[in-house]
């Protein structure tokens, strides 16, 4: 599922997301201006981003800053290298894009395909 809006307020609820879903967020992710609420990362078993440094560089701060969810974020590179947990088949995985254009959706798709192939 790709969440790509310009909405400064949540447009989705975590309860709407089925287990095993991969969610990519492309829209606003700043405190006071985000297309999702904290219920979404709260429901996820894995939180991934393309750049931990960029997540910390937002002004106003990233919506996850100062929450327990911020400490759960792992880099996509670490997941791909096997240095961080991989998505659970029954869990929700959220990818917090920080601006690599359309490549983030492609990378997440490749990650999902890689994990699926490993489970066979």
Beta strands, then each sheet from edge to edge (+ up, - down):
strand 1: 2-3
strand 2: 22-25
strand 3: 29-30
strand 4: 33-34
strand 5: 46-49
strand 6: 73-75
strand 7: 93-96
sheet 1: 1+ 2+ 7+ 5+ 6+
sheet 2: 3+ 4-
end
